[in-house]
Amino acid sequence: MIGYITLGTNDLARAAEFYDALLAEVGAKQAFGMDRIKFWSAGEGQPMLAVCIPYDKEPQHQGNGNMVAIPGGDRAGVDALHAKALELGATCDGEPGERMPTFYGAYVRDLDGNKLCFFQMGPAS
């Protein structure tokens, strides 16, 4: 259903370094890119995440209510992704924890303020 999601950045090199390290934790790597955009994927046919300098060349700004959710696999994976993002310079936007009986999540803001969620859905594993 989703082909790719794009997040804006004002510093593509810095964002690429952040997402190279963060998304390696879930088996994704840079798939391709050019001077203003980079794409990460966990494999052929899988949804991708892209980071780009806005096409209109205006400054990037995060959307209110926009968020990218990245599966953590299990609760330990959610915790690890949250910790890795913070290690890479992200800011905490919600500590890891159970939000409802079938949803465990953690939230951060990337280096450009874009909101990310790491989650595990279903019974605790």
Backbone as a chain_set.jsonl record, in Angstrom:
{"seq": "MIGYITLGTNDLARAAEFYDALLAEVGAKQAFGMDRIKFWSAGEGQPMLAVCIPYDKEPQHQGNGNMVAIPGGDRAGVDALHAKALELGATCDGEPGERMPTFYGAYVRDLDGNKLCFFQMGPAS", "coords": {"N": [[0.81, -1.185, 0.0], [1.994, 1.274, 0.708], [4.459, 3.001, -0.991], [6.685, 4.771, -0.689], [7.837, 7.111, 1.8], [8.432, 10.526, 2.294], [10.618, 12.694, 3.974], [11.447, 16.001, 4.853], [14.55, 17.83, 4.839], [17.052, 20.168, 5.935], [19.688, 19.76, 5.729], [21.144, 17.567, 3.96], [23.366, 15.789, 4.014], [23.87, 15.469, 6.779], [21.399, 14.415, 7.606], [21.392, 12.043, 6.106], [23.525, 10.644, 7.268], [22.463, 10.236, 9.851], [20.132, 8.651, 9.263], [21.328, 6.495, 7.886], [22.704, 5.168, 9.978], [20.615, 4.761, 11.869], [18.545, 3.316, 10.467], [19.914, 1.053, 9.71], [19.69, -0.528, 11.892], [17.301, -1.857, 11.562], [17.74, -3.374, 9.381], [17.793, -1.941, 6.993], [19.126, -0.07, 4.212], [20.781, 2.538, 2.323], [19.23, 2.823, -0.753], [19.2, 4.194, -3.184], [19.861, 7.429, -4.655], [20.236, 10.994, -5.193], [21.526, 14.313, -5.761], [19.723, 15.835, -4.123], [18.056, 14.104, -2.741], [17.677, 11.057, -0.889], [17.117, 7.554, -0.647], [16.034, 4.892, 1.481], [15.852, 1.382, 2.015], [14.613, -1.825, 3.032], [14.704, -3.925, 1.361], [14.03, -5.285, -1.934], [10.902, -4.386, -3.272], [9.911, -3.601, -0.831], [8.487, -1.053, 1.336], [9.813, 2.294, 1.202], [11.877, 4.788, 2.794], [12.451, 8.164, 2.348], [14.635, 10.982, 2.371], [14.828, 14.406, 1.829], [15.975, 17.489, 0.309], [13.735, 20.111, 0.17], [11.841, 20.423, -2.817], [11.031, 22.934, -3.719], [13.002, 24.496, -2.767], [12.708, 25.98, -0.513], [12.988, 26.511, 3.083], [13.007, 23.516, 5.058], [10.324, 22.259, 7.033], [8.755, 20.605, 9.724], [5.71, 18.741, 9.594], [2.657, 19.279, 11.345], [1.238, 16.741, 13.04], [2.107, 14.862, 11.273], [3.879, 11.791, 10.945], [6.267, 9.161, 10.942], [6.107, 5.732, 11.227], [8.031, 3.107, 12.421], [8.506, -0.304, 12.444], [9.563, -2.062, 15.321], [9.911, -4.703, 15.767], [9.985, -6.245, 18.261], [9.462, -5.565, 21.795], [11.995, -5.081, 22.91], [13.373, -4.379, 20.613], [12.083, -2.0, 19.939], [12.858, -0.431, 22.129], [15.627, -0.422, 21.639], [15.83, 0.892, 19.132], [14.845, 3.42, 19.852], [16.796, 4.208, 21.736], [19.057, 4.22, 20.049], [18.388, 6.231, 18.198], [18.365, 8.47, 19.916], [21.047, 8.438, 20.692], [22.14, 9.172, 18.271], [21.48, 11.813, 18.116], [18.81, 12.569, 18.012], [15.772, 13.879, 19.525], [13.921, 13.042, 22.438], [10.514, 12.252, 22.238], [8.678, 10.88, 23.55], [8.955, 8.439, 25.84], [9.807, 4.885, 25.641], [7.09, 2.628, 25.969], [4.032, 0.976, 27.031], [1.229, 1.86, 25.297], [-1.359, 1.195, 24.897], [-3.199, -1.85, 25.49], [-2.33, -3.478, 23.291], [-0.293, -2.162, 22.017], [2.947, -1.067, 21.923], [5.128, 1.551, 22.157], [7.536, 4.099, 21.146], [8.794, 7.411, 20.86], [10.451, 9.847, 18.848], [12.07, 12.885, 17.752], [13.612, 13.58, 14.762], [16.781, 14.895, 13.51], [15.923, 17.111, 12.122], [13.521, 17.68, 13.246], [11.406, 16.086, 12.466], [8.849, 13.753, 13.226], [9.196, 10.516, 14.533], [8.036, 7.214, 15.117], [8.665, 4.287, 16.906], [7.601, 0.995, 17.027], [5.772, -1.836, 18.406], [3.247, -4.014, 17.748], [0.544, -5.866, 19.027], [0.413, -8.826, 21.155], [2.686, -8.764, 23.967], [6.034, -9.667, 23.303]], "CA": [[0.0, 0.0, 0.0], [2.86, 2.448, 0.74], [5.68, 2.848, -1.768], [7.717, 5.444, 0.095], [7.492, 8.305, 2.56], [9.501, 11.508, 2.185], [10.781, 13.687, 5.028], [12.318, 17.089, 4.439], [15.729, 18.182, 5.635], [17.82, 21.328, 5.497], [21.081, 19.32, 5.643], [21.03, 16.192, 3.465], [24.492, 14.966, 4.482], [23.637, 15.172, 8.196], [20.244, 13.523, 7.672], [21.794, 10.74, 5.562], [24.333, 9.985, 8.294], [21.526, 9.828, 10.9], [19.289, 7.542, 8.804], [22.186, 5.335, 7.616], [22.957, 4.466, 11.238], [19.363, 4.355, 12.502], [17.812, 2.299, 9.708], [20.711, -0.187, 9.714], [19.181, -1.317, 13.027], [16.165, -2.665, 11.09], [18.14, -4.047, 8.158], [17.633, -1.102, 5.797], [20.299, 0.691, 3.797], [20.489, 3.432, 1.201], [18.954, 2.097, -1.988], [19.641, 5.073, -4.265], [19.654, 8.834, -4.372], [20.935, 11.969, -6.015], [22.0, 15.469, -5.007], [18.773, 16.416, -3.172], [17.196, 13.098, -2.125], [18.228, 9.724, -0.636], [16.098, 6.559, -0.302], [16.448, 3.697, 2.221], [14.94, 0.25, 1.853], [15.009, -3.102, 3.642], [14.742, -4.938, 0.316], [13.214, -5.068, -3.12], [9.464, -4.499, -3.062], [9.556, -3.111, 0.501], [8.318, 0.402, 1.388], [11.058, 3.031, 1.4], [11.887, 6.083, 3.462], [13.308, 9.109, 1.635], [14.91, 12.269, 2.985], [15.165, 15.286, 0.703], [15.916, 18.947, 0.337], [12.478, 20.414, -0.505], [11.927, 20.727, -4.244], [10.882, 24.376, -3.94], [14.218, 25.1, -2.191], [12.368, 26.721, 0.703], [13.419, 25.755, 4.256], [12.22, 22.38, 5.529], [9.654, 22.349, 8.325], [7.994, 19.385, 9.991], [4.263, 18.905, 9.605], [1.962, 19.014, 12.599], [0.402, 15.557, 12.874], [2.807, 13.902, 10.42], [4.775, 10.913, 11.681], [6.641, 7.917, 10.286], [6.172, 4.649, 12.206], [8.986, 2.074, 12.019], [8.356, -1.466, 13.327], [10.733, -2.446, 16.106], [9.966, -6.164, 15.854], [9.503, -6.603, 19.596], [9.657, -4.436, 22.719], [13.428, -4.814, 23.015], [13.729, -3.68, 19.387], [11.581, -0.621, 20.086], [13.765, 0.224, 23.076], [16.932, -0.258, 20.988], [15.714, 1.953, 18.128], [14.708, 4.687, 20.575], [18.115, 4.528, 22.278], [19.953, 4.523, 18.933], [18.019, 7.548, 17.679], [18.843, 9.47, 20.873], [22.509, 8.423, 20.561], [22.471, 9.858, 17.022], [21.146, 13.226, 18.218], [17.365, 12.828, 18.026], [15.243, 14.259, 20.83], [12.836, 12.174, 22.889], [9.172, 12.815, 22.162], [7.852, 9.913, 24.275], [9.737, 7.27, 26.256], [9.2, 3.592, 25.312], [6.103, 2.154, 26.923], [2.764, 0.46, 26.519], [0.275, 2.948, 25.111], [-2.631, 0.497, 25.074], [-2.826, -3.261, 25.684], [-1.709, -4.154, 22.149], [0.612, -1.249, 21.328], [4.121, -0.606, 22.661], [5.753, 2.511, 21.259], [8.473, 5.128, 21.597], [8.738, 8.507, 19.902], [11.565, 10.791, 18.789], [12.137, 13.874, 16.679], [14.921, 13.464, 14.118], [17.614, 16.094, 13.567], [15.174, 18.217, 11.52], [12.259, 17.823, 13.96], [10.383, 15.162, 11.969], [8.468, 12.804, 14.27], [9.281, 9.088, 14.255], [7.54, 6.287, 16.133], [9.125, 2.899, 16.841], [6.478, 0.318, 17.669], [5.467, -3.257, 18.358], [1.803, -4.155, 17.896], [0.162, -7.236, 19.355], [0.806, -9.212, 22.511], [4.116, -8.619, 24.303], [6.822, -10.824, 22.877]], "C": [[0.86, 1.258, 0.0], [4.125, 2.133, -0.044], [6.865, 3.487, -1.065], [7.122, 6.664, 0.776], [8.679, 9.238, 2.455], [9.458, 12.469, 3.367], [11.73, 14.756, 4.521], [13.479, 17.28, 5.382], [16.341, 19.455, 5.081], [19.287, 20.969, 5.3], [21.084, 17.843, 5.257], [22.161, 15.299, 3.968], [24.285, 14.545, 5.931], [22.473, 14.196, 8.349], [20.613, 12.13, 7.171], [22.632, 9.967, 6.578], [23.445, 9.443, 9.413], [20.744, 8.593, 10.456], [20.101, 6.321, 8.38], [22.357, 4.506, 8.882], [21.668, 3.954, 11.871], [18.704, 3.196, 11.76], [18.601, 1.011, 9.519], [20.237, -1.109, 10.826], [18.007, -2.206, 12.633], [16.46, -3.296, 9.727], [17.959, -3.248, 6.881], [18.945, -0.386, 5.494], [19.898, 1.595, 2.64], [20.339, 2.609, -0.06], [19.436, 2.893, -3.197], [19.399, 6.511, -3.852], [20.365, 9.694, -5.384], [21.229, 13.18, -5.155], [21.022, 16.028, -3.982], [17.894, 15.407, -2.46], [17.94, 11.767, -1.985], [17.081, 8.817, -0.195], [16.733, 5.395, 0.452], [15.392, 2.626, 2.047], [15.507, -0.964, 2.574], [15.019, -4.215, 2.609], [13.806, -4.615, -0.826], [11.741, -5.304, -2.818], [8.992, -4.018, -1.702], [9.329, -1.597, 0.451], [9.658, 1.08, 1.674], [10.813, 4.315, 2.187], [12.859, 6.958, 2.686], [13.468, 10.373, 2.466], [15.38, 13.183, 1.864], [15.221, 16.75, 1.106], [14.621, 19.295, -0.404], [12.691, 20.896, -1.945], [11.854, 22.225, -4.52], [12.044, 25.185, -3.364], [13.926, 26.035, -1.018], [12.829, 25.896, 1.903], [12.447, 24.623, 4.607], [11.511, 22.778, 6.819], [8.805, 21.104, 8.501], [6.502, 19.699, 10.031], [3.688, 18.58, 10.966], [0.992, 17.861, 12.373], [1.024, 14.525, 11.953], [3.77, 13.075, 11.265], [5.067, 9.69, 10.82], [6.793, 6.868, 11.381], [7.033, 3.521, 11.642], [8.845, 0.894, 12.966], [9.662, -1.807, 14.03], [10.908, -3.942, 16.217], [9.403, -6.674, 17.158], [9.814, -5.424, 20.523], [11.131, -4.077, 22.87], [13.91, -4.059, 21.774], [13.276, -2.238, 19.405], [12.52, 0.163, 20.996], [15.106, 0.528, 22.418], [16.891, 0.847, 19.935], [15.624, 3.325, 18.787], [16.073, 5.121, 21.105], [19.087, 4.929, 21.171], [19.656, 5.914, 18.375], [18.522, 8.655, 18.609], [20.363, 9.584, 20.809], [22.953, 9.213, 19.332], [22.066, 11.328, 17.013], [19.674, 13.571, 18.148], [16.954, 13.283, 19.428], [14.057, 13.362, 21.167], [11.508, 12.922, 22.791], [8.173, 11.88, 22.825], [8.663, 8.665, 24.574], [9.05, 5.97, 25.831], [8.208, 3.172, 26.4], [4.846, 1.658, 26.241], [1.767, 1.609, 26.467], [-1.162, 2.455, 25.24], [-2.275, -0.987, 25.123], [-2.139, -3.95, 24.5], [-0.719, -3.271, 21.398], [1.7, -0.769, 22.273], [4.872, 0.331, 21.73], [6.708, 3.455, 21.955], [8.554, 6.176, 20.49], [9.983, 9.392, 19.996], [11.299, 11.819, 17.708], [13.536, 13.755, 16.085], [15.646, 14.797, 14.156], [16.948, 17.325, 12.955], [13.816, 18.426, 12.18], [11.135, 16.947, 13.446], [10.11, 14.102, 13.032], [8.531, 11.37, 13.752], [8.694, 8.32, 15.422], [8.183, 4.933, 15.872], [8.083, 2.1, 17.603], [6.52, -1.196, 17.523], [3.977, -3.365, 18.65], [1.473, -5.617, 18.129], [0.599, -7.577, 20.757], [2.31, -9.023, 22.719], [4.856, -9.865, 23.881], [8.126, -10.887, 23.62]], "O": [[0.493, 2.236, -0.652], [4.784, 1.123, 0.206], [7.904, 2.858, -0.863], [6.07, 7.175, 0.393], [9.823, 8.788, 2.52], [8.4, 12.992, 3.717], [12.706, 14.453, 3.836], [13.409, 16.942, 6.564], [16.172, 19.781, 3.906], [20.054, 21.77, 4.767], [21.032, 16.97, 6.124], [21.913, 14.145, 4.318], [24.503, 13.383, 6.274], [22.554, 13.253, 9.136], [20.186, 11.134, 7.756], [22.46, 8.758, 6.728], [23.645, 8.32, 9.875], [20.692, 7.599, 11.18], [19.607, 5.2, 8.502], [22.178, 3.288, 8.864], [21.631, 2.825, 12.36], [18.343, 2.195, 12.379], [18.017, -0.024, 9.199], [20.364, -2.329, 10.723], [17.742, -3.207, 13.299], [15.545, -3.7, 9.01], [17.971, -3.82, 5.79], [19.758, -0.132, 6.382], [18.826, 1.444, 2.054], [21.203, 1.8, -0.398], [20.013, 2.329, -4.126], [18.797, 6.773, -2.811], [21.009, 9.199, -6.309], [21.184, 13.085, -3.929], [21.47, 16.661, -3.026], [17.057, 15.799, -1.647], [18.731, 11.395, -2.851], [16.187, 9.245, 0.535], [17.833, 4.957, 0.115], [14.199, 2.913, 1.946], [16.721, -1.112, 2.709], [15.318, -5.357, 2.954], [12.907, -3.783, -0.702], [11.377, -6.297, -2.187], [7.79, -4.022, -1.435], [9.918, -0.92, -0.393], [10.531, 0.496, 2.317], [9.702, 4.843, 2.234], [13.978, 6.532, 2.396], [12.55, 10.783, 3.176], [16.219, 12.8, 1.048], [14.613, 17.182, 2.085], [14.423, 18.812, -1.519], [13.602, 21.673, -2.232], [12.516, 22.733, -5.425], [12.063, 26.412, -3.464], [14.798, 26.79, -0.586], [13.044, 24.692, 1.763], [11.231, 24.761, 4.468], [12.05, 23.552, 7.61], [8.207, 20.608, 7.546], [6.09, 20.782, 10.448], [4.187, 17.696, 11.661], [0.037, 17.987, 11.607], [0.514, 13.409, 11.858], [4.401, 13.592, 12.187], [4.211, 9.24, 10.059], [7.519, 7.082, 12.352], [6.799, 3.04, 10.533], [9.039, 1.053, 14.172], [10.726, -1.836, 13.413], [11.935, -4.413, 16.706], [8.448, -7.451, 17.166], [10.361, -4.411, 20.088], [11.478, -2.898, 22.949], [14.772, -3.187, 21.882], [13.993, -1.349, 18.945], [12.926, 1.279, 20.674], [15.662, 1.609, 22.611], [17.818, 1.654, 19.852], [16.254, 4.28, 18.333], [16.463, 6.277, 20.939], [19.857, 5.876, 21.337], [20.577, 6.686, 18.111], [19.046, 9.665, 18.141], [20.91, 10.685, 20.864], [24.009, 9.847, 19.342], [22.28, 12.022, 16.019], [19.314, 14.746, 18.218], [17.694, 13.096, 20.393], [13.288, 12.975, 20.288], [11.397, 14.075, 23.208], [6.963, 12.057, 22.684], [9.018, 7.918, 23.663], [7.829, 5.951, 25.674], [8.462, 3.342, 27.593], [4.622, 1.883, 25.052], [1.497, 2.253, 27.481], [-2.058, 3.199, 25.638], [-1.136, -1.344, 24.819], [-1.423, -4.93, 24.706], [-0.342, -3.586, 20.269], [1.418, -0.143, 23.295], [5.219, -0.061, 20.616], [6.696, 3.597, 23.177], [8.398, 5.851, 19.313], [10.496, 9.65, 21.085], [10.42, 11.646, 16.862], [14.53, 13.819, 16.808], [15.162, 15.74, 14.782], [17.356, 18.453, 13.231], [13.034, 19.261, 11.724], [10.011, 17.046, 13.938], [11.041, 13.607, 13.667], [8.0, 11.049, 12.689], [8.835, 8.723, 16.576], [8.235, 4.485, 14.727], [7.711, 2.479, 18.714], [7.194, -1.75, 16.655], [3.499, -2.871, 19.671], [2.055, -6.502, 17.501], [1.102, -6.716, 21.479], [3.098, -9.111, 21.777], [4.377, -10.982, 24.072], [8.923, -11.798, 23.392]]}, "num_chains": 1, "name": "protein.A"}
